Amino acid sequence: MAVKLNRKGYEHAKALIREGKVVRDSRDDWSEHAPSTEELNKALEKDGPGGYAKWFLGVDDEHPETSKAHYKFPYSDLGKVHRCAVISGESRAGQYDYDDIRDALGELLKRIDQD
């Protein structure tokens, strides 16, 4: 699997944090706050791959851009950055040695916690 940092998603997440579009939730809240499969399907259909990509910090080039499997490490509810998603993703990226994604998520967490 060739998963790498999605710069578009990273830049979008930083912009949302600068704009204050952040949910400072608890570490274990992501399972409740994550977008549903239906919401994700609608977002991909409505926004296309380019718009959909901005909500994820990882991309997997083994899957086509039109597939949801191409996008990894969600950080948002498709509107605001969730602290719980950032923490969850950072841990998972570290487990799989996706160092660039782990480091980007660590930087996002710092930005969230500074404000």
Biopython code that builds the backbone (N, CA, C, O; Angstrom):
import numpy as np
from Bio.PDB.StructureBuilder import StructureBuilder

atoms = [
    (1, "MET", "N", (0.846, -1.176, 0.000)),
    (1, "MET", "CA", (0.000, 0.000, 0.000)),
    (1, "MET", "C", (0.888, 1.235, 0.000)),
    (1, "MET", "O", (1.773, 1.368, 0.846)),
    (2, "ALA", "N", (0.663, 2.109, -0.916)),
    (2, "ALA", "CA", (1.458, 3.325, -1.021)),
    (2, "ALA", "C", (0.620, 4.510, -0.528)),
    (2, "ALA", "O", (0.053, 5.261, -1.322)),
    (3, "VAL", "N", (0.556, 4.657, 0.781)),
    (3, "VAL", "CA", (-0.196, 5.755, 1.380)),
    (3, "VAL", "C", (0.765, 6.889, 1.663)),
    (3, "VAL", "O", (1.837, 6.694, 2.236)),
    (4, "LYS", "N", (0.355, 8.090, 1.246)),
    (4, "LYS", "CA", (1.217, 9.263, 1.458)),
    (4, "LYS", "C", (0.365, 10.447, 1.887)),
    (4, "LYS", "O", (-0.862, 10.425, 1.789)),
    (5, "LEU", "N", (1.039, 11.467, 2.358)),
    (5, "LEU", "CA", (0.373, 12.672, 2.829)),
    (5, "LEU", "C", (-0.355, 13.370, 1.690)),
    (5, "LEU", "O", (0.193, 13.554, 0.603)),
    (6, "ASN", "N", (-1.581, 13.748, 1.952)),
    (6, "ASN", "CA", (-2.399, 14.508, 1.014)),
    (6, "ASN", "C", (-2.226, 15.990, 1.370)),
    (6, "ASN", "O", (-2.850, 16.486, 2.307)),
    (7, "ARG", "N", (-1.396, 16.669, 0.634)),
    (7, "ARG", "CA", (-1.095, 18.090, 0.920)),
    (7, "ARG", "C", (-2.354, 18.960, 0.858)),
    (7, "ARG", "O", (-2.512, 19.887, 1.653)),
    (8, "LYS", "N", (-3.233, 18.660, -0.074)),
    (8, "LYS", "CA", (-4.469, 19.433, -0.199)),
    (8, "LYS", "C", (-5.286, 19.340, 1.093)),
    (8, "LYS", "O", (-5.794, 20.349, 1.583)),
    (9, "GLY", "N", (-5.409, 18.153, 1.631)),
    (9, "GLY", "CA", (-6.139, 17.956, 2.877)),
    (9, "GLY", "C", (-5.442, 18.630, 4.046)),
    (9, "GLY", "O", (-6.095, 19.219, 4.907)),
    (10, "TYR", "N", (-4.122, 18.545, 4.079)),
    (10, "TYR", "CA", (-3.349, 19.159, 5.159)),
    (10, "TYR", "C", (-3.511, 20.675, 5.154)),
    (10, "TYR", "O", (-3.726, 21.282, 6.203)),
    (11, "GLU", "N", (-3.410, 21.277, 3.994)),
    (11, "GLU", "CA", (-3.565, 22.734, 3.896)),
    (11, "GLU", "C", (-4.987, 23.152, 4.265)),
    (11, "GLU", "O", (-5.186, 24.182, 4.908)),
    (12, "HIS", "N", (-5.971, 22.356, 3.859)),
    (12, "HIS", "CA", (-7.365, 22.667, 4.193)),
    (12, "HIS", "C", (-7.585, 22.577, 5.707)),
    (12, "HIS", "O", (-8.260, 23.428, 6.286)),
    (13, "ALA", "N", (-7.027, 21.562, 6.339)),
    (13, "ALA", "CA", (-7.162, 21.408, 7.791)),
    (13, "ALA", "C", (-6.533, 22.591, 8.522)),
    (13, "ALA", "O", (-7.115, 23.108, 9.475)),
    (14, "LYS", "N", (-5.358, 23.020, 8.085)),
    (14, "LYS", "CA", (-4.717, 24.175, 8.723)),
    (14, "LYS", "C", (-5.564, 25.427, 8.565)),
    (14, "LYS", "O", (-5.679, 26.222, 9.498)),
    (15, "ALA", "N", (-6.157, 25.608, 7.393)),
    (15, "ALA", "CA", (-7.020, 26.770, 7.164)),
    (15, "ALA", "C", (-8.243, 26.729, 8.073)),
    (15, "ALA", "O", (-8.625, 27.754, 8.638)),
    (16, "LEU", "N", (-8.859, 25.564, 8.223)),
    (16, "LEU", "CA", (-10.020, 25.440, 9.107)),
    (16, "LEU", "C", (-9.655, 25.770, 10.548)),
    (16, "LEU", "O", (-10.420, 26.430, 11.251)),
    (17, "ILE", "N", (-8.498, 25.316, 10.984)),
    (17, "ILE", "CA", (-8.051, 25.609, 12.352)),
    (17, "ILE", "C", (-7.836, 27.112, 12.517)),
    (17, "ILE", "O", (-8.244, 27.687, 13.526)),
    (18, "ARG", "N", (-7.201, 27.751, 11.540)),
    (18, "ARG", "CA", (-7.000, 29.207, 11.602)),
    (18, "ARG", "C", (-8.330, 29.950, 11.694)),
    (18, "ARG", "O", (-8.431, 30.979, 12.362)),
    (19, "GLU", "N", (-9.341, 29.424, 11.022)),
    (19, "GLU", "CA", (-10.671, 30.046, 11.006)),
    (19, "GLU", "C", (-11.497, 29.697, 12.247)),
    (19, "GLU", "O", (-12.621, 30.175, 12.404)),
    (20, "GLY", "N", (-10.943, 28.872, 13.118)),
    (20, "GLY", "CA", (-11.653, 28.483, 14.330)),
    (20, "GLY", "C", (-12.693, 27.401, 14.125)),
    (20, "GLY", "O", (-13.543, 27.188, 14.989)),
    (21, "LYS", "N", (-12.641, 26.725, 13.012)),
    (21, "LYS", "CA", (-13.608, 25.659, 12.713)),
    (21, "LYS", "C", (-13.075, 24.334, 13.262)),
    (21, "LYS", "O", (-12.630, 23.455, 12.525)),
    (22, "VAL", "N", (-13.143, 24.235, 14.597)),
    (22, "VAL", "CA", (-12.552, 23.115, 15.321)),
    (22, "VAL", "C", (-13.531, 22.645, 16.392)),
    (22, "VAL", "O", (-14.213, 23.454, 17.021)),
    (23, "VAL", "N", (-13.593, 21.345, 16.588)),
    (23, "VAL", "CA", (-14.327, 20.759, 17.701)),
    (23, "VAL", "C", (-13.281, 20.168, 18.634)),
    (23, "VAL", "O", (-12.566, 19.235, 18.270)),
    (24, "ARG", "N", (-13.199, 20.715, 19.830)),
    (24, "ARG", "CA", (-12.213, 20.261, 20.813)),
    (24, "ARG", "C", (-12.844, 19.175, 21.687)),
    (24, "ARG", "O", (-13.183, 19.399, 22.849)),
    (25, "ASP", "N", (-12.985, 18.018, 21.098)),
    (25, "ASP", "CA", (-13.633, 16.911, 21.764)),
    (25, "ASP", "C", (-12.604, 15.991, 22.405)),
    (25, "ASP", "O", (-11.399, 16.223, 22.304)),
    (26, "SER", "N", (-13.084, 14.959, 23.055)),
    (26, "SER", "CA", (-12.221, 14.016, 23.758)),
    (26, "SER", "C", (-11.695, 12.944, 22.812)),
    (26, "SER", "O", (-12.271, 12.675, 21.758)),
    (27, "ARG", "N", (-10.619, 12.360, 23.209)),
    (27, "ARG", "CA", (-9.899, 11.377, 22.403)),
    (27, "ARG", "C", (-10.797, 10.285, 21.831)),
    (27, "ARG", "O", (-10.645, 9.917, 20.666)),
    (28, "ASP", "N", (-11.715, 9.767, 22.612)),
    (28, "ASP", "CA", (-12.507, 8.609, 22.201)),
    (28, "ASP", "C", (-13.818, 8.954, 21.510)),
    (28, "ASP", "O", (-14.643, 8.067, 21.290)),
    (29, "ASP", "N", (-14.028, 10.216, 21.163)),
    (29, "ASP", "CA", (-15.295, 10.647, 20.574)),
    (29, "ASP", "C", (-15.408, 10.402, 19.067)),
    (29, "ASP", "O", (-16.500, 10.539, 18.516)),
    (30, "TRP", "N", (-14.343, 10.052, 18.399)),
    (30, "TRP", "CA", (-14.364, 9.987, 16.943)),
    (30, "TRP", "C", (-15.380, 8.975, 16.410)),
    (30, "TRP", "O", (-16.006, 9.220, 15.379)),
    (31, "SER", "N", (-15.550, 7.863, 17.086)),
    (31, "SER", "CA", (-16.512, 6.872, 16.578)),
    (31, "SER", "C", (-17.924, 7.448, 16.523)),
    (31, "SER", "O", (-18.726, 7.037, 15.684)),
    (32, "GLU", "N", (-18.233, 8.384, 17.400)),
    (32, "GLU", "CA", (-19.546, 9.031, 17.396)),
    (32, "GLU", "C", (-19.608, 10.237, 16.455)),
    (32, "GLU", "O", (-20.674, 10.564, 15.934)),
    (33, "HIS", "N", (-18.477, 10.893, 16.238)),
    (33, "HIS", "CA", (-18.455, 12.138, 15.479)),
    (33, "HIS", "C", (-18.095, 11.960, 14.003)),
    (33, "HIS", "O", (-18.299, 12.870, 13.198)),
    (34, "ALA", "N", (-17.570, 10.812, 13.655)),
    (34, "ALA", "CA", (-17.157, 10.571, 12.262)),
    (34, "ALA", "C", (-18.372, 10.603, 11.340)),
    (34, "ALA", "O", (-19.461, 10.180, 11.730)),
    (35, "PRO", "N", (-18.189, 11.101, 10.125)),
    (35, "PRO", "CA", (-19.293, 11.082, 9.166)),
    (35, "PRO", "C", (-19.703, 9.647, 8.838)),
    (35, "PRO", "O", (-18.873, 8.738, 8.808)),
    (36, "SER", "N", (-20.980, 9.468, 8.597)),
    (36, "SER", "CA", (-21.488, 8.139, 8.254)),
    (36, "SER", "C", (-21.088, 7.777, 6.822)),
    (36, "SER", "O", (-20.662, 8.633, 6.047)),
    (37, "THR", "N", (-21.229, 6.526, 6.497)),
    (37, "THR", "CA", (-20.967, 6.068, 5.134)),
    (37, "THR", "C", (-21.845, 6.836, 4.154)),
    (37, "THR", "O", (-21.383, 7.238, 3.086)),
    (38, "GLU", "N", (-23.100, 7.037, 4.511)),
    (38, "GLU", "CA", (-24.028, 7.774, 3.645)),
    (38, "GLU", "C", (-23.560, 9.217, 3.432)),
    (38, "GLU", "O", (-23.605, 9.725, 2.311)),
    (39, "GLU", "N", (-23.117, 9.868, 4.492)),
    (39, "GLU", "CA", (-22.618, 11.244, 4.363)),
    (39, "GLU", "C", (-21.377, 11.301, 3.476)),
    (39, "GLU", "O", (-21.227, 12.212, 2.661)),
    (40, "LEU", "N", (-20.500, 10.331, 3.641)),
    (40, "LEU", "CA", (-19.294, 10.286, 2.812)),
    (40, "LEU", "C", (-19.644, 10.043, 1.346)),
    (40, "LEU", "O", (-19.084, 10.682, 0.455)),
    (41, "ASN", "N", (-20.569, 9.121, 1.099)),
    (41, "ASN", "CA", (-20.994, 8.850, -0.278)),
    (41, "ASN", "C", (-21.570, 10.107, -0.925)),
    (41, "ASN", "O", (-21.245, 10.430, -2.068)),
    (42, "LYS", "N", (-22.420, 10.806, -0.194)),
    (42, "LYS", "CA", (-23.019, 12.035, -0.718)),
    (42, "LYS", "C", (-21.961, 13.094, -0.999)),
    (42, "LYS", "O", (-22.034, 13.795, -2.008)),
    (43, "ALA", "N", (-20.976, 13.214, -0.108)),
    (43, "ALA", "CA", (-19.918, 14.209, -0.305)),
    (43, "ALA", "C", (-19.093, 13.895, -1.547)),
    (43, "ALA", "O", (-18.770, 14.800, -2.316)),
    (44, "LEU", "N", (-18.751, 12.633, -1.753)),
    (44, "LEU", "CA", (-17.976, 12.255, -2.927)),
    (44, "LEU", "C", (-18.774, 12.500, -4.201)),
    (44, "LEU", "O", (-18.237, 12.987, -5.196)),
    (45, "GLU", "N", (-20.048, 12.163, -4.164)),
    (45, "GLU", "CA", (-20.900, 12.371, -5.332)),
    (45, "GLU", "C", (-21.074, 13.860, -5.631)),
    (45, "GLU", "O", (-20.986, 14.279, -6.785)),
    (46, "LYS", "N", (-21.318, 14.648, -4.602)),
    (46, "LYS", "CA", (-21.580, 16.080, -4.762)),
    (46, "LYS", "C", (-20.323, 16.868, -5.154)),
    (46, "LYS", "O", (-20.353, 17.684, -6.075)),
    (47, "ASP", "N", (-19.218, 16.610, -4.440)),
    (47, "ASP", "CA", (-18.008, 17.420, -4.594)),
    (47, "ASP", "C", (-16.984, 16.825, -5.548)),
    (47, "ASP", "O", (-16.026, 17.498, -5.929)),
    (48, "GLY", "N", (-17.178, 15.572, -5.934)),
    (48, "GLY", "CA", (-16.204, 14.898, -6.785)),
    (48, "GLY", "C", (-14.933, 14.605, -6.012)),
    (48, "GLY", "O", (-14.798, 15.019, -4.860)),
    (49, "PRO", "N", (-13.998, 13.893, -6.631)),
    (49, "PRO", "CA", (-12.766, 13.530, -5.935)),
    (49, "PRO", "C", (-11.966, 14.731, -5.436)),
    (49, "PRO", "O", (-11.376, 14.676, -4.358)),
    (50, "GLY", "N", (-11.943, 15.800, -6.201)),
    (50, "GLY", "CA", (-11.163, 16.971, -5.787)),
    (50, "GLY", "C", (-11.677, 17.600, -4.509)),
    (50, "GLY", "O", (-10.892, 17.945, -3.626)),
    (51, "GLY", "N", (-12.983, 17.753, -4.402)),
    (51, "GLY", "CA", (-13.570, 18.322, -3.195)),
    (51, "GLY", "C", (-13.549, 17.359, -2.023)),
    (51, "GLY", "O", (-13.353, 17.762, -0.876)),
    (52, "TYR", "N", (-13.748, 16.104, -2.315)),
    (52, "TYR", "CA", (-13.759, 15.064, -1.283)),
    (52, "TYR", "C", (-12.373, 14.920, -0.647)),
    (52, "TYR", "O", (-12.262, 14.695, 0.558)),
    (53, "ALA", "N", (-11.341, 15.047, -1.439)),
    (53, "ALA", "CA", (-9.971, 14.832, -0.980)),
    (53, "ALA", "C", (-9.566, 15.767, 0.148)),
    (53, "ALA", "O", (-8.731, 15.409, 0.979)),
    (54, "LYS", "N", (-10.148, 16.959, 0.188)),
    (54, "LYS", "CA", (-9.706, 17.951, 1.173)),
    (54, "LYS", "C", (-10.029, 17.560, 2.612)),
    (54, "LYS", "O", (-9.548, 18.204, 3.543)),
    (55, "TRP", "N", (-10.832, 16.521, 2.811)),
    (55, "TRP", "CA", (-11.212, 16.106, 4.157)),
    (55, "TRP", "C", (-10.352, 14.956, 4.695)),
    (55, "TRP", "O", (-10.652, 14.395, 5.749)),
    (56, "PHE", "N", (-9.290, 14.609, 3.974)),
    (56, "PHE", "CA", (-8.450, 13.469, 4.347)),
    (56, "PHE", "C", (-6.970, 13.846, 4.282)),
    (56, "PHE", "O", (-6.555, 14.615, 3.415)),
    (57, "LEU", "N", (-6.175, 13.294, 5.212)),
    (57, "LEU", "CA", (-4.747, 13.593, 5.219)),
    (57, "LEU", "C", (-3.908, 12.552, 4.500)),
    (57, "LEU", "O", (-2.709, 12.757, 4.314)),
    (58, "GLY", "N", (-4.497, 11.460, 4.097)),
    (58, "GLY", "CA", (-3.753, 10.441, 3.385)),
    (58, "GLY", "C", (-4.440, 10.035, 2.092)),
    (58, "GLY", "O", (-5.665, 10.065, 1.985)),
    (59, "VAL", "N", (-3.636, 9.660, 1.124)),
    (59, "VAL", "CA", (-4.157, 9.101, -0.122)),
    (59, "VAL", "C", (-3.385, 7.826, -0.427)),
    (59, "VAL", "O", (-2.189, 7.714, -0.158)),
    (60, "ASP", "N", (-4.106, 6.875, -0.994)),
    (60, "ASP", "CA", (-3.543, 5.568, -1.322)),
    (60, "ASP", "C", (-3.561, 5.408, -2.833)),
    (60, "ASP", "O", (-4.623, 5.236, -3.431)),
    (61, "ASP", "N", (-2.398, 5.465, -3.445)),
    (61, "ASP", "CA", (-2.337, 5.438, -4.907)),
    (61, "ASP", "C", (-2.605, 4.057, -5.511)),
    (61, "ASP", "O", (-2.562, 3.892, -6.730)),
    (62, "GLU", "N", (-2.878, 3.075, -4.664)),
    (62, "GLU", "CA", (-3.262, 1.759, -5.180)),
    (62, "GLU", "C", (-4.753, 1.695, -5.523)),
    (62, "GLU", "O", (-5.220, 0.709, -6.092)),
    (63, "HIS", "N", (-5.489, 2.741, -5.178)),
    (63, "HIS", "CA", (-6.913, 2.819, -5.472)),
    (63, "HIS", "C", (-7.175, 4.064, -6.316)),
    (63, "HIS", "O", (-6.495, 5.075, -6.142)),
    (64, "PRO", "N", (-8.134, 4.012, -7.212)),
    (64, "PRO", "CA", (-8.415, 5.183, -8.057)),
    (64, "PRO", "C", (-8.991, 6.349, -7.243)),
    (64, "PRO", "O", (-9.626, 6.143, -6.209)),
    (65, "GLU", "N", (-8.761, 7.566, -7.723)),
    (65, "GLU", "CA", (-9.227, 8.766, -7.035)),
    (65, "GLU", "C", (-10.742, 8.813, -6.900)),
    (65, "GLU", "O", (-11.259, 9.486, -6.008)),
    (66, "THR", "N", (-11.447, 8.123, -7.752)),
    (66, "THR", "CA", (-12.905, 8.107, -7.697)),
    (66, "THR", "C", (-13.446, 7.143, -6.643)),
    (66, "THR", "O", (-14.656, 7.084, -6.422)),
    (67, "SER", "N", (-12.569, 6.393, -5.998)),
    (67, "SER", "CA", (-12.950, 5.411, -4.987)),
    (67, "SER", "C", (-12.718, 5.972, -3.587)),
    (67, "SER", "O", (-11.714, 6.641, -3.340)),
    (68, "LYS", "N", (-13.640, 5.703, -2.680)),
    (68, "LYS", "CA", (-13.432, 6.133, -1.293)),
    (68, "LYS", "C", (-12.194, 5.472, -0.687)),
    (68, "LYS", "O", (-11.583, 6.031, 0.224)),
    (69, "ALA", "N", (-11.820, 4.306, -1.173)),
    (69, "ALA", "CA", (-10.640, 3.604, -0.651)),
    (69, "ALA", "C", (-9.347, 4.373, -0.911)),
    (69, "ALA", "O", (-8.333, 4.108, -0.265)),
    (70, "HIS", "N", (-9.368, 5.307, -1.833)),
    (70, "HIS", "CA", (-8.198, 6.128, -2.138)),
    (70, "HIS", "C", (-7.866, 7.083, -0.991)),
    (70, "HIS", "O", (-6.721, 7.510, -0.847)),
    (71, "TYR", "N", (-8.858, 7.415, -0.184)),
    (71, "TYR", "CA", (-8.720, 8.459, 0.835)),
    (71, "TYR", "C", (-8.623, 7.842, 2.228)),
    (71, "TYR", "O", (-9.448, 7.013, 2.613)),
    (72, "LYS", "N", (-7.607, 8.258, 2.974)),
    (72, "LYS", "CA", (-7.319, 7.715, 4.303)),
    (72, "LYS", "C", (-7.154, 8.865, 5.297)),
    (72, "LYS", "O", (-6.896, 10.003, 4.905)),
    (73, "PHE", "N", (-7.302, 8.567, 6.541)),
    (73, "PHE", "CA", (-7.061, 9.491, 7.645)),
    (73, "PHE", "C", (-7.961, 10.728, 7.603)),
    (73, "PHE", "O", (-7.490, 11.847, 7.401)),
    (74, "PRO", "N", (-9.262, 10.506, 7.797)),
    (74, "PRO", "CA", (-10.184, 11.646, 7.882)),
    (74, "PRO", "C", (-9.898, 12.432, 9.159)),
    (74, "PRO", "O", (-9.518, 11.857, 10.179)),
    (75, "TYR", "N", (-10.081, 13.726, 9.096)),
    (75, "TYR", "CA", (-9.838, 14.573, 10.263)),
    (75, "TYR", "C", (-11.049, 15.429, 10.603)),
    (75, "TYR", "O", (-10.971, 16.280, 11.489)),
    (76, "SER", "N", (-12.147, 15.223, 9.926)),
    (76, "SER", "CA", (-13.256, 16.154, 10.009)),
    (76, "SER", "C", (-14.604, 15.459, 9.880)),
    (76, "SER", "O", (-14.704, 14.310, 9.449)),
    (77, "ASP", "N", (-15.631, 16.197, 10.268)),
    (77, "ASP", "CA", (-17.010, 15.763, 10.060)),
    (77, "ASP", "C", (-17.555, 16.341, 8.753)),
    (77, "ASP", "O", (-18.768, 16.435, 8.566)),
    (78, "LEU", "N", (-16.658, 16.724, 7.861)),
    (78, "LEU", "CA", (-16.957, 17.367, 6.577)),
    (78, "LEU", "C", (-17.370, 18.824, 6.775)),
    (78, "LEU", "O", (-18.092, 19.398, 5.959)),
    (79, "GLY", "N", (-16.899, 19.404, 7.869)),
    (79, "GLY", "CA", (-17.174, 20.809, 8.145)),
    (79, "GLY", "C", (-16.164, 21.421, 9.106)),
    (79, "GLY", "O", (-15.649, 22.514, 8.873)),
    (80, "LYS", "N", (-15.891, 20.708, 10.178)),
    (80, "LYS", "CA", (-14.957, 21.180, 11.192)),
    (80, "LYS", "C", (-13.928, 20.106, 11.493)),
    (80, "LYS", "O", (-14.205, 18.913, 11.376)),
    (81, "VAL", "N", (-12.727, 20.548, 11.885)),
    (81, "VAL", "CA", (-11.681, 19.632, 12.313)),
    (81, "VAL", "C", (-12.054, 19.123, 13.704)),
    (81, "VAL", "O", (-12.425, 19.904, 14.580)),
    (82, "HIS", "N", (-11.954, 17.824, 13.897)),
    (82, "HIS", "CA", (-12.228, 17.234, 15.207)),
    (82, "HIS", "C", (-10.916, 16.795, 15.845)),
    (82, "HIS", "O", (-10.141, 16.037, 15.264)),
    (83, "ARG", "N", (-10.695, 17.287, 17.039)),
    (83, "ARG", "CA", (-9.494, 16.925, 17.777)),
    (83, "ARG", "C", (-9.393, 15.413, 17.936)),
    (83, "ARG", "O", (-8.306, 14.848, 17.809)),
    (84, "CYS", "N", (-10.506, 14.759, 18.210)),
    (84, "CYS", "CA", (-10.502, 13.305, 18.397)),
    (84, "CYS", "C", (-10.052, 12.572, 17.129)),
    (84, "CYS", "O", (-9.380, 11.545, 17.214)),
    (85, "ALA", "N", (-10.415, 13.090, 15.970)),
    (85, "ALA", "CA", (-10.001, 12.467, 14.707)),
    (85, "ALA", "C", (-8.509, 12.638, 14.492)),
    (85, "ALA", "O", (-7.839, 11.729, 14.002)),
    (86, "VAL", "N", (-7.992, 13.795, 14.857)),
    (86, "VAL", "CA", (-6.562, 14.069, 14.705)),
    (86, "VAL", "C", (-5.756, 13.132, 15.606)),
    (86, "VAL", "O", (-4.761, 12.550, 15.174)),
    (87, "ILE", "N", (-6.190, 12.990, 16.856)),
    (87, "ILE", "CA", (-5.492, 12.099, 17.793)),
    (87, "ILE", "C", (-5.558, 10.651, 17.310)),
    (87, "ILE", "O", (-4.549, 9.946, 17.308)),
    (88, "SER", "N", (-6.729, 10.219, 16.908)),
    (88, "SER", "CA", (-6.908, 8.853, 16.426)),
    (88, "SER", "C", (-6.031, 8.586, 15.197)),
    (88, "SER", "O", (-5.362, 7.556, 15.109)),
    (89, "GLY", "N", (-6.048, 9.520, 14.266)),
    (89, "GLY", "CA", (-5.247, 9.364, 13.056)),
    (89, "GLY", "C", (-3.766, 9.353, 13.324)),
    (89, "GLY", "O", (-3.020, 8.583, 12.719)),
    (90, "GLU", "N", (-3.335, 10.215, 14.240)),
    (90, "GLU", "CA", (-1.905, 10.280, 14.567)),
    (90, "GLU", "C", (-1.424, 8.942, 15.121)),
    (90, "GLU", "O", (-0.352, 8.462, 14.753)),
    (91, "SER", "N", (-2.211, 8.348, 15.998)),
    (91, "SER", "CA", (-1.860, 7.049, 16.566)),
    (91, "SER", "C", (-1.808, 5.972, 15.475)),
    (91, "SER", "O", (-0.859, 5.191, 15.415)),
    (92, "ARG", "N", (-2.820, 5.937, 14.624)),
    (92, "ARG", "CA", (-2.891, 4.931, 13.560)),
    (92, "ARG", "C", (-1.755, 5.102, 12.550)),
    (92, "ARG", "O", (-1.163, 4.119, 12.105)),
    (93, "ALA", "N", (-1.454, 6.344, 12.191)),
    (93, "ALA", "CA", (-0.360, 6.597, 11.242)),
    (93, "ALA", "C", (0.969, 6.120, 11.822)),
    (93, "ALA", "O", (1.807, 5.572, 11.108)),
    (94, "GLY", "N", (1.150, 6.333, 13.115)),
    (94, "GLY", "CA", (2.376, 5.863, 13.766)),
    (94, "GLY", "C", (2.482, 4.348, 13.751)),
    (94, "GLY", "O", (3.570, 3.805, 13.557)),
    (95, "GLN", "N", (1.372, 3.663, 13.951)),
    (95, "GLN", "CA", (1.367, 2.199, 13.940)),
    (95, "GLN", "C", (1.798, 1.637, 12.595)),
    (95, "GLN", "O", (2.445, 0.591, 12.532)),
    (96, "TYR", "N", (1.440, 2.331, 11.515)),
    (96, "TYR", "CA", (1.732, 1.838, 10.173)),
    (96, "TYR", "C", (2.944, 2.505, 9.530)),
    (96, "TYR", "O", (3.201, 2.333, 8.339)),
    (97, "ASP", "N", (3.682, 3.266, 10.329)),
    (97, "ASP", "CA", (4.901, 3.936, 9.864)),
    (97, "ASP", "C", (4.659, 4.916, 8.718)),
    (97, "ASP", "O", (5.497, 5.048, 7.825)),
    (98, "TYR", "N", (3.529, 5.597, 8.741)),
    (98, "TYR", "CA", (3.261, 6.683, 7.801)),
    (98, "TYR", "C", (3.736, 7.971, 8.461)),
    (98, "TYR", "O", (2.942, 8.784, 8.934)),
    (99, "ASP", "N", (5.058, 8.130, 8.477)),
    (99, "ASP", "CA", (5.664, 9.198, 9.256)),
    (99, "ASP", "C", (5.229, 10.592, 8.822)),
    (99, "ASP", "O", (5.026, 11.466, 9.665)),
    (100, "ASP", "N", (5.085, 10.811, 7.514)),
    (100, "ASP", "CA", (4.694, 12.146, 7.060)),
    (100, "ASP", "C", (3.273, 12.493, 7.500)),
    (100, "ASP", "O", (2.985, 13.641, 7.838)),
    (101, "ILE", "N", (2.397, 11.506, 7.495)),
    (101, "ILE", "CA", (1.016, 11.724, 7.934)),
    (101, "ILE", "C", (0.986, 11.897, 9.452)),
    (101, "ILE", "O", (0.304, 12.786, 9.963)),
    (102, "ARG", "N", (1.713, 11.063, 10.164)),
    (102, "ARG", "CA", (1.782, 11.180, 11.628)),
    (102, "ARG", "C", (2.279, 12.558, 12.038)),
    (102, "ARG", "O", (1.721, 13.186, 12.938)),
    (103, "ASP", "N", (3.339, 13.027, 11.367)),
    (103, "ASP", "CA", (3.901, 14.337, 11.699)),
    (103, "ASP", "C", (2.927, 15.464, 11.380)),
    (103, "ASP", "O", (2.827, 16.428, 12.140)),
    (104, "ALA", "N", (2.210, 15.355, 10.267)),
    (104, "ALA", "CA", (1.226, 16.381, 9.901)),
    (104, "ALA", "C", (0.099, 16.413, 10.930)),
    (104, "ALA", "O", (-0.338, 17.491, 11.334)),
    (105, "LEU", "N", (-0.369, 15.260, 11.352)),
    (105, "LEU", "CA", (-1.422, 15.207, 12.362)),
    (105, "LEU", "C", (-0.925, 15.750, 13.697)),
    (105, "LEU", "O", (-1.671, 16.423, 14.408)),
    (106, "GLY", "N", (0.325, 15.464, 14.040)),
    (106, "GLY", "CA", (0.916, 16.017, 15.263)),
    (106, "GLY", "C", (0.956, 17.533, 15.215)),
    (106, "GLY", "O", (0.687, 18.198, 16.215)),
    (107, "GLU", "N", (1.291, 18.080, 14.057)),
    (107, "GLU", "CA", (1.312, 19.536, 13.888)),
    (107, "GLU", "C", (-0.094, 20.118, 13.998)),
    (107, "GLU", "O", (-0.279, 21.176, 14.600)),
    (108, "LEU", "N", (-1.074, 19.449, 13.430)),
    (108, "LEU", "CA", (-2.458, 19.920, 13.556)),
    (108, "LEU", "C", (-2.900, 19.911, 15.015)),
    (108, "LEU", "O", (-3.559, 20.847, 15.469)),
    (109, "LEU", "N", (-2.547, 18.869, 15.748)),
    (109, "LEU", "CA", (-2.914, 18.790, 17.160)),
    (109, "LEU", "C", (-2.298, 19.945, 17.948)),
    (109, "LEU", "O", (-2.960, 20.535, 18.803)),
    (110, "LYS", "N", (-1.048, 20.266, 17.668)),
    (110, "LYS", "CA", (-0.406, 21.418, 18.327)),
    (110, "LYS", "C", (-1.168, 22.696, 18.050)),
    (110, "LYS", "O", (-1.406, 23.492, 18.959)),
    (111, "ARG", "N", (-1.553, 22.897, 16.794)),
    (111, "ARG", "CA", (-2.292, 24.092, 16.428)),
    (111, "ARG", "C", (-3.655, 24.156, 17.128)),
    (111, "ARG", "O", (-4.082, 25.219, 17.580)),
    (112, "ILE", "N", (-4.321, 23.020, 17.207)),
    (112, "ILE", "CA", (-5.610, 22.978, 17.897)),
    (112, "ILE", "C", (-5.443, 23.313, 19.378)),
    (112, "ILE", "O", (-6.220, 24.088, 19.936)),
    (113, "ASP", "N", (-4.450, 22.738, 19.998)),
    (113, "ASP", "CA", (-4.265, 22.905, 21.442)),
    (113, "ASP", "C", (-3.683, 24.271, 21.812)),
    (113, "ASP", "O", (-3.773, 24.685, 22.967)),
    (114, "GLN", "N", (-3.091, 24.969, 20.852)),
    (114, "GLN", "CA", (-2.560, 26.314, 21.124)),
    (114, "GLN", "C", (-3.655, 27.351, 21.243)),
    (114, "GLN", "O", (-3.523, 28.319, 21.993)),
    (115, "ASP", "N", (-4.719, 27.156, 20.517)),
    (115, "ASP", "CA", (-5.793, 28.169, 20.511)),
    (115, "ASP", "C", (-6.667, 28.081, 21.741)),
    (115, "ASP", "O", (-7.610, 28.859, 21.886)),
]
sb = StructureBuilder()
sb.init_structure("model")
sb.init_model(0)
sb.init_chain("A")
sb.init_seg("    ")
for serial, (resi, resn, name, xyz) in enumerate(atoms, 1):
    if name == "N":
        sb.init_residue(resn, " ", resi, " ")
    sb.init_atom(name, np.array(xyz, "f"), 0.0, 1.0, " ", f" {name:<3s}", serial, name[0])
structure = sb.get_structure()
